[in-house]
Amino acid sequence: MDLSTGQPRPASRHWRVTGWLLAAVWLFFLNVPLATALHQPELWRRVLGVTALIAFGIGYVLLFQWARRLRQLLAPIPAGRARAGLALLLLVGLASIPGTGGDWLATLVYVAAAAVFLLPPWEALAVVVVCAVTPALASWLVPGWQTESGIVFAVLLASFAMFGVSQLAQRNSQLQAAQQEIGRLAVAEERARAARDLHDILGHSLTVVAIKAELAGRLIDVDRDRAAVEIAEVEALARAALADVRETVGAYREVTLAAELAGARSALASAGIAADLPAEVPDLPEEWDRLFGWAVREGVTNVVRHSGARCCTVRVHSDRVEVSDDGRGPSTPDTTGHGLVGLRERARRLDAVVTVGRRPEGGGFLLRVHSPGEAR
C-alpha cells in the first residue's frame, strides 16, 4: 500500500506475468477439441472450431485476470458481471460444437472452475453440478456422443483445485489488508508521537521565552542591565529549543530530572513564582528519571501558563513525583491536553499512574506521577 495516497501499490511485473501464466497454463487441456477441429474435413467447420476455441481461451484468461485483479485491490467481484462473463464463456464453448463435436464438453471444465472463482458459493456449486451432469445428459440426448466420464472427473477436480486457489487468494487479500492497516496505524502513531514530543519540548521552552521577553520589555526603561540579561537568556533558550527540536527529529533527545528541575527554577523565577524545589533527587533508574523529568516539565509549564500561583512546589521521591501550586486551580481538571496525553502515554510504558486535580489542602493544582505499587 502507498502510505502517502492510501491506495494499494500495483503488483510487480513479476507477479503480473505469473498471474497470466497461472491462467493460461491450463488451456493446454483444450488440445483434444482443438485437434478435433483441425481434422475436420470441411473448411468452415475447421475455421469455426479453431476460432471459437481461441476466443474461448482468451475469454477465460481475461475473465480470470479481471477477477484476480479485483481480489488484489481488495474489491468485491460484481456478481452481475461475473454471471454475464460466465454465460458468454459458455456460449462461445457451445459455438465450437460444429467444429469439435462432443469434444466441446472439455470447455465445461473451465466454465466450472471460473464459476468457483467468480461466484458466491451456492451459485458456484450449482454451476459445477450442471457442468458435471451435462456430459451424461449430452450422451443420452445426442446420438453418436459417448459418455465422457473423464470430463466429469476433470470438472470436479478442477472445481476443487480452483476452490483452493480462491481460498488462498482470499487469505492473501486479508493478509494484505491487515499489513496495510498495520502500516497505516504505525505511520499515524509515529506522527502522533512526534507531535506530542514537539508540543512537550516547545511548549515549555516557548512559554519561558515569552515570559522572559515580556519581563525584558518591562525592564528596558527601568533596568537596562537586567533587561540585557533577560534578553540573553531568551536567546539562549531559543537556541536550546532549536537544538531540542533537532535532537527530537533525530530521535536522540534525552530528558533528565535534574535538567528539568534546573529549567523549572529559571522558568518560575522569570514568571515571578516562588519555587520550592528539592536540592537533591534520589538515585532513580534511567527510565523513571526520564519520566519524572517529563512530569516536572509538564507540571511547571502548566503552573506558569495557567495557575496564577504565587508558589510552586515540586517533591521527588523514589516512587513518585508531585508538582503543586497555590493558584486558583481548575474546577474540573482538564486531562485531555496534548501535554498530559503525552505524559500518560509515557507513564503507561512503565505501568505508572498519572493523577491530576485540586490540591487537598489550600487549593491550587496537583499533578502526580507514581509507580503502580505506591498508594495514593
C-alpha positions in Angstrom: 0.0 0.0 0.0 1.2 3.5 -0.8 1.0 5.2 2.6 1.2 8.7 1.0 -2.0 8.1 -1.0 -3.7 5.3 0.9 -4.1 3.2 -2.3 -2.8 -0.3 -2.8 0.5 -0.4 -4.7 0.3 -2.1 -8.1 1.5 -5.6 -8.4 5.1 -6.0 -9.5 5.9 -7.1 -13.1 7.0 -10.5 -11.9 3.6 -11.2 -10.2 1.7 -9.8 -13.2 3.5 -12.3 -15.5 3.0 -15.1 -13.0 -0.8 -14.4 -12.9 -1.1 -14.6 -16.7 0.9 -17.8 -16.8 -1.3 -19.3 -14.0 -4.4 -18.6 -16.0 -3.0 -19.7 -19.4 -1.2 -22.9 -18.5 -4.5 -24.8 -18.0 -5.5 -24.1 -21.6 -3.3 -27.0 -22.5 -6.2 -29.3 -21.9 -8.1 -27.7 -24.8 -5.7 -29.7 -27.1 -8.3 -32.5 -27.7 -11.1 -30.3 -29.0 -8.5 -28.2 -30.9 -7.1 -31.4 -32.6 -10.7 -32.5 -33.5 -11.4 -29.1 -35.1 -8.2 -29.1 -37.1 -9.0 -32.5 -38.6 -12.5 -31.6 -39.8 -12.9 -32.3 -43.5 -14.9 -29.2 -44.1 -13.1 -25.8 -44.1 -15.9 -23.9 -42.4 -16.0 -26.4 -39.5 -12.3 -26.1 -39.0 -12.3 -22.3 -39.1 -15.4 -22.1 -36.7 -14.0 -24.7 -34.3 -10.5 -23.2 -34.1 -11.8 -19.6 -33.9 -14.3 -20.4 -31.2 -11.7 -22.3 -29.1 -9.2 -19.4 -29.4 -11.9 -16.9 -28.4 -12.9 -19.2 -25.5 -9.3 -19.4 -24.2 -8.7 -15.7 -24.5 -12.1 -15.0 -22.7 -11.2 -17.4 -19.9 -7.8 -15.8 -19.3 -9.2 -12.3 -19.4 -12.1 -13.3 -17.0 -9.7 -14.9 -14.6 -7.3 -11.9 -14.7 -10.2 -9.5 -14.1 -11.3 -11.3 -11.0 -7.8 -11.7 -9.8 -7.1 -8.0 -10.2 -10.2 -7.2 -8.1 -9.1 -9.5 -5.4 -5.7 -7.9 -5.3 -7.3 -4.5 -4.9 -9.5 -5.9 -2.1 -12.6 -5.1 -4.1 -15.7 -7.3 -4.4 -16.4 -9.1 -7.6 -19.7 -7.7 -9.2 -22.0 -10.7 -9.3 -23.9 -9.4 -12.3 -20.8 -9.0 -14.4 -19.4 -12.4 -13.3 -22.6 -14.1 -14.4 -22.6 -12.3 -17.7 -19.0 -13.3 -18.3 -19.7 -17.0 -17.5 -22.7 -17.0 -19.8 -20.7 -15.5 -22.6 -17.9 -18.1 -22.0 -20.4 -20.9 -22.2 -21.9 -19.6 -25.4 -18.5 -19.4 -27.0 -17.9 -23.0 -26.0 -21.3 -24.0 -27.5 -20.4 -22.2 -30.7 -17.4 -24.5 -31.2 -19.7 -27.6 -31.5 -19.8 -27.7 -35.3 -16.0 -28.0 -35.3 -15.4 -30.0 -32.2 -18.4 -32.3 -31.9 -18.7 -34.0 -28.5 -15.2 -32.8 -27.5 -16.6 -29.3 -26.8 -17.5 -30.7 -23.4 -13.9 -30.1 -22.3 -14.8 -26.4 -22.2 -17.2 -27.1 -19.3 -14.1 -27.8 -17.1 -13.1 -24.1 -17.5 -16.7 -22.8 -17.0 -16.9 -24.7 -13.7 -13.5 -23.6 -12.5 -14.3 -19.9 -13.4 -17.6 -20.2 -11.6 -15.9 -21.3 -8.4 -13.5 -18.3 -8.6 -16.1 -15.7 -9.6 -19.5 -16.6 -8.0 -20.8 -16.9 -4.4 -20.5 -20.4 -3.0 -24.1 -21.7 -3.6 -24.2 -20.3 -7.2 -20.8 -21.8 -7.9 -21.9 -25.2 -6.6 -25.0 -25.1 -8.8 -22.8 -24.4 -11.9 -20.4 -27.2 -11.0 -23.2 -29.7 -10.7 -24.7 -28.7 -14.0 -21.3 -28.9 -15.7 -20.7 -32.4 -14.1 -24.1 -33.9 -15.3 -24.1 -32.3 -18.7 -21.7 -35.0 -20.3 -24.1 -37.8 -19.2 -27.2 -35.9 -20.4 -25.5 -35.0 -23.7 -24.5 -38.6 -24.5 -28.2 -39.6 -23.8 -29.7 -36.8 -25.9 -27.3 -36.5 -28.8 -26.8 -39.7 -30.9 -23.2 -40.5 -31.5 -21.8 -38.8 -28.5 -20.3 -41.2 -26.0 -20.4 -40.8 -22.2 -17.3 -38.8 -21.1 -16.6 -40.0 -17.6 -13.2 -38.3 -17.8 -14.9 -34.9 -18.3 -17.0 -35.4 -15.2 -13.8 -36.2 -13.2 -12.0 -33.2 -14.7 -14.9 -30.9 -13.8 -14.9 -32.0 -10.2 -11.1 -32.0 -9.9 -10.7 -28.5 -11.5 -13.5 -27.1 -9.3 -11.9 -28.4 -6.2 -8.5 -27.1 -7.2 -10.0 -23.7 -8.1 -11.7 -23.6 -4.7 -8.3 -24.0 -3.1 -6.9 -21.2 -5.3 -9.9 -19.0 -4.4 -9.4 -19.5 -0.7 -5.7 -18.8 -1.0 -6.4 -15.6 -2.9 -8.9 -14.6 -0.2 -6.4 -15.2 2.6 -3.7 -13.3 0.7 -6.1 -10.4 0.3 -7.0 -10.4 4.0 -3.3 -10.6 4.9 -2.5 -7.7 2.5 -5.4 -5.7 4.1 -4.0 -6.4 7.6 -0.5 -5.4 6.6 -1.8 -2.2 5.0 -3.8 -1.4 8.2 -0.7 -2.1 10.4 1.4 0.2 8.2 -1.2 3.0 8.3 -1.5 2.7 12.1 2.2 2.7 12.5 2.6 5.9 10.5 -0.3 7.5 12.4 1.2 6.6 15.7 4.6 7.9 14.8 3.1 11.2 13.6 1.2 11.5 16.9 4.3 10.7 18.9 6.3 13.3 17.1 3.5 15.9 17.6 3.4 15.1 21.3 7.2 15.4 21.7 7.3 18.7 19.8 4.5 20.0 21.9 6.1 18.9 25.2 9.5 20.4 24.2 8.5 23.6 22.5 5.5 24.3 24.8 7.7 24.6 27.8 10.6 26.5 26.1 8.4 29.0 24.2 6.4 29.7 27.4 9.6 30.7 29.2 10.8 32.7 26.2 7.5 34.6 26.1 7.7 35.3 29.9 11.3 36.5 29.8 10.7 38.6 26.7 7.7 40.3 28.5 9.9 40.8 31.6 12.7 42.3 29.4 10.2 44.7 27.8 9.1 46.0 31.2 12.7 46.3 32.5 14.2 48.1 29.4 13.3 51.6 30.7 13.9 50.7 34.3 17.0 48.4 34.5 18.8 48.1 31.2 21.4 45.7 32.6 18.7 43.4 34.0 16.8 43.6 30.7 20.0 42.7 28.8 20.4 39.6 31.0 16.9 38.5 30.3 17.3 39.1 26.5 20.5 37.0 26.6 18.6 34.2 28.4 15.8 34.4 25.8 18.5 34.0 23.1 20.0 31.0 24.9 16.5 29.4 25.4 15.7 29.9 21.7 18.9 28.2 20.8 18.3 25.4 23.2 14.8 24.9 21.9 16.2 24.7 18.4 18.7 22.1 19.5 15.9 20.2 21.2 13.9 20.1 18.0 16.9 18.8 16.1 17.6 16.1 18.6 13.9 15.1 18.7 13.8 14.8 14.9 16.9 12.7 15.1 15.4 10.6 18.0 18.4 11.4 20.2 16.8 13.7 22.8 17.2 12.7 26.5 15.2 14.3 29.2 16.7 14.1 32.8 15.1 15.0 36.1 18.0 17.2 37.2 18.0 19.2 34.0 14.2 19.8 34.1 14.4 20.9 37.8 17.1 23.5 36.8 14.9 24.7 33.9 11.9 24.8 36.2 13.7 27.1 38.6 14.6 29.5 35.8 11.1 29.5 34.4 9.4 30.0 37.7 11.7 32.9 38.6 11.1 34.6 35.3 7.3 34.3 35.9 7.6 35.8 39.4 6.5 32.5 41.1 8.4 31.3 44.2 9.9 27.9 43.6 10.1 25.2 46.3 12.2 22.6 44.6 14.3 19.8 46.0 18.1 20.5 46.3 18.8 16.8 45.6 17.0 14.0 43.9 17.1 10.3 44.7 19.1 7.9 42.5 16.5 6.6 40.1 16.5 4.1 37.2 17.1 5.8 33.9 13.5 5.3 32.6 12.0 6.6 35.8 14.3 9.6 35.9 13.2 10.4 32.4 9.5 10.0 33.2 9.8 12.2 36.3 11.6 14.8 34.2 8.8 14.9 31.7 6.3 15.2 34.7 8.2 18.2 36.1 8.4 19.8 32.7 4.6 19.4 32.0 3.6 20.4 35.6 5.8 23.6 35.7 4.7 24.6 32.2 1.0 24.4 33.3 1.8 26.4 36.5 3.5 29.2 34.6 0.8 29.3 31.9 -2.5 28.9 33.7 -2.3 28.8 37.5 -1.9 32.4 38.6 0.0 31.0 41.5 2.5 32.6 43.9 4.4 29.5 44.8 5.1 26.2 43.0 6.2 23.1 44.9 8.0 20.1 43.5 8.5 16.9 45.6 10.5 14.0 44.3 10.6 10.6 46.0 11.9 7.2 44.8 8.4 6.1 43.7 6.6 9.4 42.8 6.9 13.0 41.8 4.4 15.8 42.6 4.1 19.3 41.2 1.6 21.5 43.0 0.8 25.2 43.3 -1.3 27.6 45.4 -3.1 29.1 42.4 -6.7 29.1 41.5 -6.7 25.6 40.2 -9.3 24.1 37.8 -12.9 23.5 38.9 -12.9 20.4 36.6 -9.4 19.2 35.7 -8.7 19.1 32.0 -7.0 15.8 31.3 -7.2 16.0 27.5 -4.4 18.4 26.8 -1.6 17.3 24.5 1.0 17.5 27.3 -1.0 15.3 29.7 -1.8 12.9 26.9 1.9 12.5 26.1 2.8 12.2 29.8 0.1 9.5 30.3 1.4 7.5 27.3 5.0 7.7 28.6 3.8 6.6 32.1 1.8 3.7 30.6 5.0 2.2 29.2 6.2 1.8 32.8 2.8 0.9 34.3 3.0 4.2 36.2 -0.1 6.3 37.1 -0.8 9.9 36.4 -3.3 11.8 38.5 -4.4 15.5 38.2 -6.7 17.5 40.3 -7.1 20.1 43.1 -4.5 20.1 45.8 -6.0 18.6 49.0 -5.1 21.5 51.3 -5.0 25.2 50.5 -6.4 24.9 47.0 -4.4 25.0 43.8 -3.5 22.3 41.4 -1.7 19.0 41.8 0.0 16.8 39.2 1.2 13.4 40.5 3.1 10.6 38.8 3.7 7.5 40.8 4.6 3.8 40.5 1.7 1.3 40.3 2.5 -0.1 43.8 2.6 3.3 45.5 -0.7 4.1 47.4 -2.3 7.5 46.7 
